[in-house]
């Protein structure tokens, strides 16, 4: 599975660890991905979203209260922002 945010596309960054003697070894910085359940239409879907997108409000977690509100109103409770 790709380590990529489903909303913004953020992926791993590459670079070097640099020691005191300036010996460089390759390394990767991975995005802080979180598995989040959201509603797409009426279907709950798990998407992998970076923490930055969660903090910006591009997507909202689906909670039990949202699910019960959606069932009562007949409409989608949460939709991911474009």
N, C-alpha and C positions, 0 to 999 in steps of 0.2 A: 504494500500500500504506500502510495506516495506521501511524503511528509510535506504536504502543501495545504494551505488554507483554502477552503472551498469558496470563500467570498472574495478575498483580495488576491489570492494566488501567491502569497508569501511562502518562500521555500527556504531550504538550507543555504547558508552563506559559507564560503570557504576562505581560509586564510592560513596563517602560520602562528604557532606558539613560538615566541622568541625568548630564548634563555638569556641568562646574564652574559654568556660568552657569545651571544648572537647566533647560536646554532638554531636553525629554523626547522620545525617539524610541522607537517600539514595537519590541519584540524578542521572540523565543521562546527558551525553554530546552528542549532536547530530551532525552528520557531516554537513558541509555546502554544501548542495545539491542544484544544479542549474538545471533547465529544459533547455535542449539545443536541438535545431533542427539540425540534421545531415542527410546526405544522406547515406543510405545503399543500394548499387546498384543504382537504379534510384529513389528509394522511399524515401521521406523525413520522418524521424522518430524522435519523441521526446524521448530523453533519460535523465535520472537523473544522473548527474555526480557531483562528489565533486569538490570543488574549486581547490584542489591540482592537480587533473588530468587536469583541464583546464589550470592551470598555467604551468604544465609540457609539455603541447602540445600534450597530448595523444588523444585529440579530438579537432576539430575545429568547431566553430559555422557556421551554414549555413546561409549566408546572401543573400540578393536579387541579389547582383552582382555575387555571386557564382552560383546561380540558373540560371541566364541569360547566364553565361559562359558555364554551363553544357548543356543548351539547344542548344547553338550555336555549341559546339564542339561534342555533341552527347555522351559524356562520363560522368562518375561521377565526380562531382566537389570536394567532400570531402568524405574521408573514415576514420573511426576511426582507430587509430593506434592499433596494436596488443598488 
